[in-house]
Amino acid sequence: MHQCAAYKNSHDMNATPVSTEEKADAPLLDEAHAGFITHHVAINVASCSAARLPSVVRAHGCCVSDDRRCVTLFVSVPRAARLLDDLRAGGGIAAVFTLPHTHETLQLKGACADVVPLAPGDDACIRAYVESFVEELCRIGFKETLVRAVMSSADEESVGLRFEPTAAFVQTPGPKAGSRLERPS
């Protein structure tokens, strides 16, 4: 199964360095996009079975590797059972990140994803994301109790979905929706 060396290296002090050849291309995400997908946004992640039946779940956090080549989404094990089965069977992954008060949206796709246990620091990342999302939805008039109920999946057993984005698309409603996000120079 796919392994994202950049993420592994940022979480494993004994990992071998990423080779120079692997760094030849710029990461798909620039710093602004990496920052955008980690706070205040609604995150939905999807895959499909071999029979092309979709599986979708809300994620409750996102972490981007220091070199921005790898993304890890955090999901509830009980709520994401079908999605996890699809990813373990080699299904591709798609994730959509939407900022509710503006509808600014970015979609990432990957050929596959690793289902990984939480690493040290991931729980803090999840908590920070949940607090930022609560703040965002309260900003546009939702009651805090409702938002916390929606995000209660963060209190359940969680795993990471680690993948290297192979394509990214602007999905903000408007004339540029669906346009490919190009790698920064």
N, C-alpha and C positions, 0 to 999 in steps of 0.2 A: 504494500500500500504506500501511497505517496507520503513522503516525509519532508517537511519544510525546515530545511537546515537553519535558516535564519532565525526562526522562532525558537527552535531547539537550542541554538547557541545562546540566545538571549535568556534562556531559562535553565541552562545546564552548564555549570562551570567546567565540566570535564569533556564537553563536546569538542569535536575537531572543528577548526575554523572553516568558514565557507570559502571555497576556492575562488581565485581571481576570475576564472572563467564564468562562474555562477554570477559574478557581479558585473559582467560585461554590459548588460542592458540595465538601464535605469529602472527603478521600481515603478510599478504601475501607478501607485498612489504618491502624490506629492504630500508635503507636510500639512497643507490646509485640508486636503481630503482625509488624511489619516486622523487629524483632529476632529473633523466633522463626524466621522462614523463612530466615535467613542463616547460621545456625551449628548444628551438631550434628544436624540433621535429615536423613533420607533424602529425596531429591527425585526424583520420577518425573514425567515430562512426556509428554503425549500430544496427538495430533491425529487426524484421519482424512482419507481420500481422498474424492474426489467420489462414489465408489462405497460410501462409509461403512465402508471397511476401516480398522481402527485401526492406529496407529503409536505405539510407546511406547519411551522410552529413559530411562536414569538420567542425571540432570544431575549435574555436579560443581562446583556453586557457584551462588550467587544474590546479586544486588546489587539494592538498592532505592534509587530516586532520593531525593534529600534531602527532597522534598515528599511522598514515599510514594505518588505517583500512578502510578509505572511500575516494573515488575519486569523484571530481565534474568536469565535462566537461562543457564548455560554448559553446552554439550554438545560431545561429540566429533563432528567432521565425519564420519569413517568409520563410526562406530556409529549415527549419527542420520540417515543418508542418506534413508531413506524419510520420516521425520518432517520433515526439511527440505523435501523435495519437497512434502509435504502442506501445510506452512505457506506455502511460496512460491506454492502454487496457491490460497491464500485460506482454508485450513481453520482452524477455531477452535483454541484452545489450552486445555488444562487441565493443572494442575500440583498434585501432592499432596506435602505436606511432613509427615513423620512423625518424631516424637522417639522413637527405639527404646525407651528405658528406661521410658517411660510410655505409649506409643502415642498420645499427644496428636497430633492430625492436623488440618491445615487444607488445604482445597482452594481453589484460585483458578482462575477461568475468564476467558478473554478472547475477543473476537470474532475477533481475528486477531493475528499477531505479525510483527515485522520480524526477519529474519535479518541480524545485524550483525557486522562484524569486532570483535575485541577492542579495547577502548579502553585508553588508558594507565591503569594501576591495576587493570585487570581480572585480570591474572595474579596479582597479590598477593591479590586477593579470592578467587580460585580456590584458591590455596595455603592461605590461612587457613581456608577452608571444609573442605578435605580434612583438614587437621590436626585441626579440631574434630570431624569425623565419625569419624576414626580414634580419637580420645579417647573419643567417645561409645560406639562399639561395643566397644572394649577394656574400658570400664567395665562392660559386661554380659557379659564373658567371651569375646569373640571374640579370636583371635590377631591381633596387629598385621600380620603378613605376609599373612594372608587379607584383611584390610580394605584394605591397600594394593594388593593385587591387584585387588580389586573396584573401587577408585578409580583404577586405572591409566589410565583414559580421560582423566584430567586431564593426562597427559603427551602426549596426541595433539593434532593440530591441532584447535583449538576455535573456536566462534563463539558469539555471544550470541543469545538469543531474547528480544527486547524487546517487552513488551506492557503494556497498561493493563488491570488487572483490572476486569472489569465485574460479577463476582459472586464471592462467597466463602462457603464453607460450613464449619461445624464438622463434622469427620468422625471425631472421637475416638469409639471404641466406647462405646456407652451410650445413654441415653434422648434425648440432644440430637443424636445423629449425624444429619447431613443438614440440620440447621437452618441457615438463612441467617445470615451474619454481616452485621449492619447497619452502615452508615457511622457513625463516631463523631460526636457532636454538636459 
